[in-house]
Amino acid sequence: MDVTPNLRCLSENRAGLSLRERKKLRTRIAIRRATYRLIASEGYEATTVEQIAEAAEVSPSTVFRYFPVKEDIVLTDEYDPVMADILRQRPAGEPILESLRFVIVESLRGMLRDQPEELYARTRLMVEVPSIRARMSETMSTTSQLLAQILAERTGRDPAELELRLFVSTVIGTLREVTIYWGERGFEDDLFSLIDRAMVVLGDLDLRD
């Protein structure tokens, strides 16, 4: 599958930022990269916010301003706006499950191309660190709300509709379980084949427009 739409969305999201926003983005990325380097050498629990701040050449208060808790440094990336843009571009009559599958696959392909080390490291930490796994459930809820809002705009549904919220959160929760399964098995499986298997399971649940 061509990854060009994904990469173009990421590039356009960054290109549209103001100078202040680009500076904030660079700081956020620097903090995240410093964190992964420290975790690789010291381990997650032994890595402190003070160490992260020093390695990223910012203050601890700056770290907390960008990331309220340490788990967020590991879990936060720039792909929610990309996913939103890709979803907005899907054909109006496309089944919702197929649209979400396309968004997930395109975003993951972009991550594997642009940030493979971070994706693997994040997934390992999801498997190994309970607090990261728990926090991921919270961050995925935010992603679900964003995608449900876009689907509501496309289909004329109420974004607060129970069925829509349940369906989108089920798909995103399934992605979480697929990712953890992939990491638990040492990344031996093809991630996209696992996603296809999961989508088959969800097929009978597809929410019709």
ZITANOR-V371466 format. One record per residue. N is the residue number from 1. RES is the residue in three letters. SS is DSSP state (hx for helix, st for strand, lp for the rest). PSI is psi in radians with two decimals (NA if undefined). Layout:
# ZITANOR-V371466
N/RES/SS/PSI
N/RES/SS/PSI
This chain:
# ZITANOR-V371466
1/MET/lp/2.41
2/ASP/lp/2.25
3/VAL/lp/0.02
4/THR/hx/-0.79
5/PRO/hx/-0.71
6/ASN/hx/-0.87
7/LEU/hx/-0.64
8/ARG/hx/-0.71
9/CYS/hx/-0.76
10/LEU/hx/-0.76
11/SER/hx/-0.75
12/GLU/hx/-0.63
13/ASN/hx/-0.72
14/ARG/hx/-0.69
15/ALA/hx/-0.51
16/GLY/lp/0.00
17/LEU/lp/2.61
18/SER/lp/2.96
19/LEU/hx/-0.74
20/ARG/hx/-0.75
21/GLU/hx/-0.65
22/ARG/hx/-0.66
23/LYS/hx/-0.73
24/LYS/hx/-0.69
25/LEU/hx/-0.77
26/ARG/hx/-0.70
27/THR/hx/-0.76
28/ARG/hx/-0.75
29/ILE/hx/-0.70
30/ALA/hx/-0.73
31/ILE/hx/-0.76
32/ARG/hx/-0.77
33/ARG/hx/-0.70
34/ALA/hx/-0.68
35/THR/hx/-0.81
36/TYR/hx/-0.66
37/ARG/hx/-0.76
38/LEU/hx/-0.74
39/ILE/hx/-0.67
40/ALA/hx/-0.57
41/SER/hx/-0.57
42/GLU/hx/-0.36
43/GLY/lp/2.75
44/TYR/lp/-0.90
45/GLU/lp/-0.62
46/ALA/lp/-0.25
47/THR/lp/2.13
48/THR/lp/2.80
49/VAL/hx/-0.62
50/GLU/hx/-0.72
51/GLN/hx/-0.73
52/ILE/hx/-0.79
53/ALA/hx/-0.78
54/GLU/hx/-0.77
55/ALA/hx/-0.57
56/ALA/hx/-0.04
57/GLU/lp/0.79
58/VAL/lp/3.05
59/SER/lp/2.74
60/PRO/hx/-0.62
61/SER/hx/-0.57
62/THR/hx/-0.73
63/VAL/hx/-0.83
64/PHE/hx/-0.46
65/ARG/hx/-0.62
66/TYR/hx/-0.58
67/PHE/lp/1.80
68/PRO/lp/-0.59
69/VAL/lp/2.74
70/LYS/hx/-0.61
71/GLU/hx/-0.55
72/ASP/hx/-0.49
73/ILE/hx/-0.68
74/VAL/hx/-0.66
75/LEU/hx/-0.36
76/THR/lp/2.33
77/ASP/lp/-2.99
78/GLU/lp/0.33
79/TYR/hx/-0.20
80/ASP/hx/-0.82
81/PRO/hx/-0.59
82/VAL/hx/-0.82
83/MET/hx/-0.73
84/ALA/hx/-0.77
85/ASP/hx/-0.74
86/ILE/hx/-0.74
87/LEU/hx/-0.69
88/ARG/hx/-0.44
89/GLN/lp/-0.06
90/ARG/lp/2.65
91/PRO/lp/2.46
92/ALA/lp/-0.63
93/GLY/lp/0.06
94/GLU/lp/2.40
95/PRO/lp/2.49
96/ILE/hx/-0.70
97/LEU/hx/-0.70
98/GLU/hx/-0.68
99/SER/hx/-0.80
100/LEU/hx/-0.67
101/ARG/hx/-0.76
102/PHE/hx/-0.79
103/VAL/hx/-0.81
104/ILE/hx/-0.84
105/VAL/hx/-0.80
106/GLU/hx/-0.74
107/SER/hx/-0.75
108/LEU/hx/-0.65
109/ARG/hx/-0.70
110/GLY/hx/-0.73
111/MET/hx/-0.75
112/LEU/hx/-0.48
113/ARG/hx/-0.78
114/ASP/hx/-0.61
115/GLN/lp/0.90
116/PRO/hx/-0.71
117/GLU/hx/-0.70
118/GLU/hx/-0.71
119/LEU/hx/-0.79
120/TYR/hx/-0.77
121/ALA/hx/-0.75
122/ARG/hx/-0.75
123/THR/hx/-0.71
124/ARG/hx/-0.76
125/LEU/hx/-0.59
126/MET/hx/-0.68
127/VAL/hx/-0.71
128/GLU/hx/-0.46
129/VAL/lp/1.91
130/PRO/hx/-0.64
131/SER/hx/-0.58
132/ILE/hx/-0.72
133/ARG/hx/-0.71
134/ALA/hx/-0.75
135/ARG/hx/-0.55
136/MET/hx/-0.62
137/SER/hx/-0.65
138/GLU/hx/-0.77
139/THR/hx/-0.60
140/MET/hx/-0.48
141/SER/hx/-0.68
142/THR/hx/-0.75
143/THR/hx/-0.74
144/SER/hx/-0.75
145/GLN/hx/-0.72
146/LEU/hx/-0.85
147/LEU/hx/-0.63
148/ALA/hx/-0.65
149/GLN/hx/-0.76
150/ILE/hx/-0.73
151/LEU/hx/-0.62
152/ALA/hx/-0.72
153/GLU/hx/-0.67
154/ARG/hx/-0.60
155/THR/hx/-0.14
156/GLY/lp/0.20
157/ARG/lp/2.86
158/ASP/lp/2.19
159/PRO/lp/-0.34
160/ALA/lp/-0.01
161/GLU/lp/2.30
162/LEU/hx/-0.80
163/GLU/hx/-0.74
164/LEU/hx/-0.81
165/ARG/hx/-0.75
166/LEU/hx/-0.74
167/PHE/hx/-0.85
168/VAL/hx/-0.76
169/SER/hx/-0.53
170/THR/hx/-0.76
171/VAL/hx/-0.79
172/ILE/hx/-0.67
173/GLY/hx/-0.62
174/THR/hx/-0.72
175/LEU/hx/-0.72
176/ARG/hx/-0.83
177/GLU/hx/-0.67
178/VAL/hx/-0.76
179/THR/hx/-0.76
180/ILE/hx/-0.76
181/TYR/hx/-0.78
182/TRP/hx/-0.79
183/GLY/hx/-0.69
184/GLU/hx/-0.52
185/ARG/lp/0.32
186/GLY/lp/0.47
187/PHE/lp/0.41
188/GLU/lp/-0.56
189/ASP/lp/2.76
190/ASP/lp/2.09
191/LEU/hx/-0.68
192/PHE/hx/-0.49
193/SER/hx/-0.66
194/LEU/hx/-0.71
195/ILE/hx/-0.73
196/ASP/hx/-0.72
197/ARG/hx/-0.73
198/ALA/hx/-0.67
199/MET/hx/-0.54
200/VAL/hx/-0.75
201/VAL/hx/-0.67
202/LEU/hx/-0.17
203/GLY/hx/-0.73
204/ASP/hx/-0.19
205/LEU/hx/0.00
206/ASP/lp/2.35
207/LEU/lp/2.03
208/ARG/lp/2.56
209/ASP/lp/NA
